[in-house]
Amino acid sequence: MSVLDEAVEVREGESLDLNKVDQYLKQVLPDLEGPLTVKQFPGGASNLTYLLQYLNRDLILRRPPFGRVAKSAHDMIRESNIMQALRPVYPFVPTVLAQCEDHDVMGCDFYVMERLVGIIPRQEMPKEVTLSEAETRQLCLNVIDKLLELHQVDYKKAGLEGIGKGEGYVKRQIEGWSDRYVKAMTDDAISFETVMAWLKDKMPDDVGTCIIHNDYRFDNVVLNPENPFDIIGVLDWEMATLGDPLMDLGNSLAYWVQADDDPQFQFMRRQPTHLKGMLTREAVIDYYLGKSGLPQTSFDFYEIYGLFRLAAIIQQLYYRYFNGQTKDKRFAGFVHAGRYLEQRCLKLIEKSTL
């Protein structure tokens, strides 16, 4: 078994026109040799990621999901442009090799980037990667440090002032995700009315403006296979923008399932944050605030926001499945996950001192 992240056969309904893709790529990358073969990476639930293999080179292709989608939610050209502008100042961004707006090729915008060959820490670490408790802690700290480094990038010098509106981010997110959740409601979904009202009432001012990833997780980082403490890449920049760093951390902690969490949350775990040596959510917050220089503050709002935002994303994906816009069976049970996340939010609200 390989420790490297492996692609599999393309899912039903998500195949590509190999002839058109091959013809396009050999025009923009004329050094490519031999026939094109395509596989798909099984992770991720939004934009689709494919492994393109030629005799002399492997590439990664990113495209929006199939079916009717809002371009603003899956803007591949924006994602590609952000990556290209960010890479000189944050070298963990993969190199973009081509971006295509010609819909004759695939019926949508897409881009192609270099393949970073490495380990992606998904639900379980590969069995071949054996880390002690102390080593696991160090890996955990290294991953958090890369988020801190991103938040410290001078976005003005990088020419990235235009990727987001900046000030007023907290308010826009609460209003925006509330609106998106309501629009994605299905007959069997939970309302989240109490949670949305609490978030609207408790909104703090922005603590600052920086480049935020908006989907920063262990399964979006790539580790050096020769040295798993060395992070060689950060993936999935589709939601990157200018915003509040604590909102970004709140988003990350929504996926941070620790060892003592209840079985339902454990079932949703998609990264190895349960391992001995991994920081708890509370310890992550303390570490981040200590290194960032931001004031120590109650994190209740940001944690509840992160969980609600995750529920809204899940409901949007379930809405597509519910209405037959995708055949991806992974989404079939997402409505149950939404119900659980509402209960988790309500328990945190009950305990909150805000």
ABEGO torsion letter per residue (X at the ends): XBABBBBBBBBBGABBBAAAAAAAAAAABAABBEBBBBBBBABEABBBBBBBBBAABBBBBBBBBBEBBBAAABBAAAAAAAAAAAAAABAABBBBABBBABAAAAGBBBBBBBBBBBBBBBABBBAABBBBAAAAAAAAAAAAAAAAAAAABBAAAAGAAAABAEBGAAAAAAAAAAAAAAAABBAABBAGAAAAAAAAAABBBBAEBBBBAGABBAAABBBBAABAABBABBBGAAABBBBBAAAAAAAAAAABBBAABBAAAAAABABAAABBGBBBAAAAAAAAAAAAGBBBBBAAAAAAAAAAAAAAAAAAAAAAAAAGABABAAAAAAAAAAAAAAAAAAAAAAABAX
